[in-house]
C-alpha cells in the first residue's frame, strides 16, 4: 500500500485508514459474488465485462457476457466481426455506442499491437470508448496491478464510510483515498471487495451516490431521443433494406403505441443522420442497411 503526501488528506473524525481497509476486506469476503469474468487471465474478457458494466446492471450483463465471449472469443475475432452482428448481439444491454466503441478498440489493437490489449492506463485510454474508470478497471482486474478505480459501487463505499455527513463530495477528493487504500499486491481482490460491499450498501441505503458531486439523475428513457435511437437501430438490424418511408412510419407507430405524440419528420431525419454519422447503419438510395 502506497503511503505518501496524500496520507495527509485522509478524512478526520471517522474510520482510520487501517480500520477502513479491515472493514472492506471483511465485508468483501462475506459478500463476495462469483461472477464469470472474475479471476480470469484474459485481458480481453475483462475489457468486455468492463464495457458492458459501464451503464448496465450485473444481472443483465450476466445474460450477455458468456454468449458474447463464445461468439467473439478474442480481440481479433471481434475486430473481424460484421458490425451488424456485433450490434445484434449487443441488443438488450442498452447504450449501443458502447458496442461500436468496443469493436473499434479491438480493431485498433488488432491492427497495431498484434491483437493484444495495452497494459497501462494511459495507453488504454487512447482506445475508443475507454475512459479513466474503464482503463483503471482493466489494469486492476486483468493485470492485478494497483490503479485508481472509481465507479459507482467503489464511490458508494468511500462516501458511506468516510463522508457520512457530506454532500457534493468530488472524485478529486476520493481519488487520493482510493490510491492510498489500493494494495500493491492483489489490487484485483481489493476492488472485488469494494464492488461487492458497495453493491450491498445500495440495498441498505437509499441511493448513496446522491452525495457525490458527480451524481446526476438519469433522465427518463421512455419517450426520450435515446429510446428512439435504440428503436431505429433495432428495426434496421431486424429488417435490412427497409425504406425510409417505412422506417419513419414504424418509428411514428412505436411512439403512438407508447401513448406519445408521433415522431416529427424533423426529429426522424435528425436521429437518422446522427446514427448514420456514428456508423450504426447506412443509406443506399431509399433503403437503410446495417
C-alpha positions in Angstrom: 0.0 0.0 0.0 1.5 3.3 -1.0 1.8 6.0 1.7 2.9 9.4 0.7 1.9 13.1 0.9 -1.7 12.1 0.1 -2.0 10.4 3.5 -2.5 14.0 4.9 -5.8 14.1 3.0 -7.3 11.2 4.9 -10.6 12.5 6.5 -10.5 13.2 10.2 -13.1 12.1 12.7 -14.1 8.8 11.1 -12.5 5.5 10.4 -8.8 5.4 10.2 -7.2 4.1 7.0 -6.4 0.7 8.6 -9.9 0.4 10.1 -11.4 1.2 6.7 -9.3 -1.4 4.9 -10.1 -4.0 7.5 -13.8 -3.3 7.2 -13.8 -3.6 3.4 -11.8 -6.8 3.4 -14.1 -8.4 5.9 -17.3 -7.3 4.2 -15.9 -8.2 0.8 -15.2 -11.7 1.9 -18.6 -12.0 3.4 -20.4 -10.6 0.4 -18.2 -12.0 -2.4 -20.0 -12.6 -5.7 -18.8 -15.3 -8.0 -19.0 -13.8 -11.5 -17.8 -15.4 -14.7 -15.4 -12.6 -15.6 -13.6 -12.6 -12.3 -10.2 -14.1 -11.7 -9.6 -14.6 -15.4 -6.3 -14.2 -17.1 -7.7 -12.9 -20.4 -7.5 -9.1 -20.6 -10.0 -9.1 -23.5 -12.5 -10.9 -21.3 -12.1 -8.2 -18.7 -12.4 -5.4 -21.3 -15.7 -6.8 -22.5 -17.1 -7.1 -18.9 -15.9 -3.6 -18.0 -17.5 -2.0 -21.1 -20.8 -4.0 -20.6 -20.9 -2.9 -16.9 -20.3 0.8 -17.6 -24.0 1.6 -17.6 -25.7 -1.8 -17.2 -26.6 -3.8 -14.0 -24.7 -7.0 -13.3 -27.8 -9.2 -13.7 -28.3 -8.0 -17.2 -24.6 -8.4 -18.2 -24.6 -11.9 -16.9 -27.1 -12.9 -19.6 -24.8 -11.5 -22.4 -21.2 -11.8 -21.4 -20.8 -15.6 -21.8 -22.7 -15.6 -25.1 -20.6 -12.7 -26.3 -17.3 -14.5 -25.4 -18.5 -17.6 -27.2 -19.3 -15.7 -30.4 -16.3 -13.2 -30.2 -13.7 -15.0 -28.1 -10.7 -12.8 -28.9 -9.8 -9.3 -29.8 -9.1 -10.3 -33.4 -12.4 -12.1 -33.6 -14.4 -9.0 -32.6 -12.2 -6.8 -34.8 -13.1 -9.0 -37.8 -16.8 -9.4 -37.0 -19.5 -7.8 -39.0 -20.7 -4.6 -37.4 -24.4 -5.6 -37.8 -23.8 -8.9 -36.0 -21.9 -7.1 -33.1 -24.8 -4.7 -32.7 -27.4 -7.5 -32.9 -25.6 -9.4 -30.1 -25.5 -6.2 -28.0 -29.3 -5.7 -28.1 -30.7 -5.8 -24.5 -27.7 -4.1 -22.9 -28.6 -0.6 -24.0 -26.3 2.3 -25.0 -25.4 0.9 -28.4 -22.5 3.3 -28.8 -20.5 1.0 -26.4 -20.7 -1.9 -28.8 -19.3 0.2 -31.7 -16.6 1.6 -29.4 -15.7 -1.8 -28.2 -15.4 -3.1 -31.7 -13.3 -0.1 -32.8 -11.0 -0.6 -29.8 -10.4 -4.2 -30.8 -9.8 -3.1 -34.4 -7.1 -0.7 -33.2 -5.5 -3.4 -31.0 -5.7 -6.0 -33.9 -4.1 -3.6 -36.3 -1.4 -2.0 -34.1 -0.5 -4.5 -31.3 -1.0 -7.9 -32.7 -4.3 -8.4 -31.0 -3.0 -7.6 -27.6 -4.6 -5.1 -25.1 -2.3 -2.4 -23.7 -1.1 -2.8 -20.2 -1.0 0.8 -18.9 -4.0 3.1 -18.1 -2.5 5.8 -20.3 -2.4 3.5 -23.4 -5.8 2.0 -22.7 -7.4 5.5 -22.5 -6.2 6.0 -26.1 -8.6 3.4 -27.3 -12.2 4.2 -28.3 -14.7 4.0 -25.5 -12.2 3.6 -22.7 -12.1 6.3 -20.2 -10.2 6.6 -16.9 -12.5 4.3 -14.9 -12.6 1.5 -17.5 -8.8 1.8 -18.0 -8.2 1.5 -14.3 -10.5 -1.4 -14.0 -8.6 -3.3 -16.7 -5.3 -2.6 -15.0 -6.6 -3.9 -11.7 -8.7 -6.9 -12.9 -6.8 -8.0 -16.0 -3.2 -7.4 -14.8 -3.8 -7.3 -11.0 -1.8 -4.1 -10.6 -2.7 -1.0 -8.5 -4.9 1.6 -10.1 -7.2 4.4 -9.1 -10.6 2.8 -10.0 -13.6 4.9 -9.2 -17.0 3.7 -10.3 -20.4 3.8 -8.6 -20.0 1.0 -6.1 -16.5 2.0 -5.1 -17.7 5.6 -4.7 -20.6 4.4 -2.6 -18.2 2.7 0.0 -16.0 5.7 0.4 -18.9 8.1 0.7 -20.8 5.9 3.2 -17.8 5.2 5.4 -15.7 8.3 5.2 -18.1 11.1 4.3 -21.3 10.2 6.1 -22.4 13.8 6.7 -21.1 15.4 3.5 -22.8 16.2 0.2 -21.1 17.1 -3.1 -18.0 15.0 -2.5 -15.9 15.1 -5.7 -13.9 12.3 -7.2 -10.9 14.6 -6.9 -11.3 14.2 -3.1 -11.8 10.5 -3.4 -9.0 9.7 -5.8 -6.1 10.1 -3.3 -8.0 8.0 -0.8 -8.7 5.3 -3.4 -5.0 5.3 -4.3 -3.9 5.1 -0.6 -6.0 2.1 0.1 -5.3 0.1 -3.1 -2.6 -2.5 -2.2 0.5 -3.2 -4.3 -0.4 -6.9 -4.1 -3.8 -8.2 -5.2 -5.4 -5.0 -6.3 -7.9 -7.2 -8.1 -9.1 -8.7 -4.8 -9.3 -5.3 -3.1 -11.5 -3.9 -5.8 -13.7 -7.0 -5.8 -14.3 -6.4 -2.1 -15.1 -2.7 -2.7 -17.5 -3.6 -5.5 -19.4 -6.2 -3.5 -19.6 -4.2 -0.4 -20.8 -1.2 -2.4 -23.4 -3.2 -4.1 -24.6 -4.4 -0.7 -24.7 -0.9 0.7 -27.0 0.2 -2.1 -29.6 -2.3 -0.9 -29.5 -0.8 2.6 -29.1 3.0 1.9 -31.3 4.9 -0.4 -29.2 5.9 -3.4 -25.9 6.8 -1.6 -24.4 8.1 -4.8 -26.6 11.2 -4.5 -23.9 12.6 -2.2 -21.3 12.6 -4.9 -20.6 15.8 -6.7 -20.9 13.9 -9.9 -24.4 12.5 -9.3 -26.9 13.3 -11.9 -30.4 11.8 -12.0 -30.8 9.8 -15.2 -33.5 11.2 -17.5 -36.4 9.0 -18.3 -35.9 6.5 -21.1 -39.5 6.3 -22.2 -40.1 8.8 -25.0 -36.5 10.0 -25.0 -34.3 10.6 -28.0 -32.2 7.7 -26.7 -35.2 5.3 -26.9 -36.0 6.5 -30.4 -32.4 5.9 -31.5 -32.4 2.4 -30.0 -35.7 1.5 -31.7 -34.4 2.7 -35.1 -31.2 0.6 -34.7 -33.3 -2.4 -33.7 -35.6 -2.1 -36.7 -32.8 -1.7 -39.3 -30.9 -4.6 -37.8 -34.0 -6.8 -37.9 -35.1 -5.6 -41.4 -32.2 -4.7 -43.5 -33.3 -2.9 -46.7 -36.2 -1.1 -45.0 -37.3 2.0 -46.9 -37.0 5.5 -45.4 -40.8 6.0 -45.5 -41.4 2.6 -43.8 -38.8 3.3 -41.1 -40.3 6.7 -40.4 -43.8 5.1 -40.2 -42.5 2.4 -37.9 -41.0 5.0 -35.5 -44.2 7.0 -35.6 -46.2 3.9 -34.7 -43.8 3.0 -31.9 -44.3 6.4 -30.3 -48.0 6.3 -30.6 -48.2 2.8 -29.2 -46.4 4.2 -26.1 -49.1 6.9 -25.7 -47.0 9.6 -27.1 -47.3 12.0 -30.0 -45.8 10.6 -33.2 -42.3 11.5 -34.2 -42.0 14.5 -36.4 -40.2 14.4 -39.7 -37.5 16.7 -38.5 -36.9 14.6 -35.4 -36.7 11.4 -37.5 -34.3 12.9 -40.0 -32.1 14.3 -37.2 -31.8 11.0 -35.4 -31.2 9.0 -38.6 -28.5 11.5 -39.6 -26.8 11.1 -36.2 -27.0 7.3 -36.4 -25.5 7.1 -39.9 -22.7 9.5 -39.0 -21.9 7.3 -35.9 -21.7 4.2 -38.0 -24.8 2.3 -36.9 -26.3 1.9 -40.4 -26.0 3.4 -43.8 -28.4 4.6 -46.5 -28.3 3.3 -50.1 -30.8 5.1 -52.3 -34.1 4.9 -50.4 -33.2 2.0 -48.1 -31.3 1.5 -44.9 -28.7 -1.2 -44.3 -26.8 -2.1 -41.2 
